[in-house]
Amino acid sequence: MDLELNGKVIAVTGGSRGIGRAIAERLGVEGAAVAIAARSPADLAAAHAAVELNGGRCLAYACDLAAPGEAAAFVAAVAETFGRLDGLICNAGGPGGGGPLAQTPRQDWEAAFGLNLFHAVEALQAAAPVMAALGGGAALFVASISGEKPVARRWHYGAAKAALIHAAKSLALELAPQHIRVNALAPGSTLVEGGGWARNRQDDPARFAAFLERELPLGRLASAEEIADAAAFLMSPRAGWINGAAVPVDGGQGRPSW
């Protein structure tokens, strides 16, 4: 299927590793020009090279997306570099701490919402006028099944992802008159080499195997490429009638943590 992304310009926050990098690479293969933002210059350089190796154009932008103003500055840089912006994928996020209620300080809440929710809202605030001026576009908030399926000790992260899903659905209504679609993607547990689940598998293989048997009907975790395929479709004109949705890509997973 031709996703009709050739020539589009799409910005991806948190695009240097894991799911974000897989999304950037997939968009590049589809012919889109991709801009990626993250903190690590080394990871950005590797992702930039991977996107361009597959024939895509790529802009790498180093910043701390949790800091106020940085997401908007990234969007401005993308628009200035490419002269347009057709899509925005807000993938930056993470759990950041976690523990029992009595041991979770306010700072953990603020950090979880700052990175997972606030950066996405700020980025879309900056991107929407640019996309609207070109006749419309698409935005995708990468949330998590943790936003809909509760898990102990990481509930501040789950609450932030739930807020992200709600924001996507609400903003889809607000921005529809400007022909900007907004959706959320809710990945399940995803196996990325060097990531948390890969470490869990190595450190405690018996517990990892029990988790797969108990919570994953298909007996395995997702790959980053499978999440990227879903993201690319949702950003494409082929998904033009999908708006205000929270799309699970979790293989029917139960609880999001072992």
C-alpha angles and dihedrals in degrees: 000000000000106000091199092230096128109126095011120129115223128179120210123193116207088022101146102079144022118348093359093055091046089053092049092050092048092050090050091053088052089057100257124138106238132205118195129193129193141131103255116077090197094053090044091053092051093048092045090054092047093052093048092044088064092051101266128127114238140188117198117203122185116211145124103256092194090065116091113257097017097098091050091048090053092052091049091051091051093051092047094047098047101024093233144042124213103169146015127204115189105201103146111115147107144175099259108194123331138179144137117335094254091052100046111097125208089253090067090055092048092048093049094050094040094057102031102037114011097052090052094050091047092049093050091047087059096039101046097071091048093051093043091054088059093049100269143309144190138271129195127194111203103216127158141242083254085076090066105022113059122231129185123247095014097062094124087059091047091049091052091050091047088053089050091054091048091048091053092052093047095045090050088065094045096047099039093093087059089052092246115139119207123194138162128227119209111198122191125219108322128199113226121169108250091017131116098270091049089054091047091052091051097042099044112013094169093054090044091053091049090051091053092049094046103041109019114069091192092051098238144066124256122265120233088240091060090054090047092053091056092046093051091051093050090051093049130090086245086074092048094131095050109095134149092013132138104211117199117215098181109114089242092301120180118207114009096226137049 
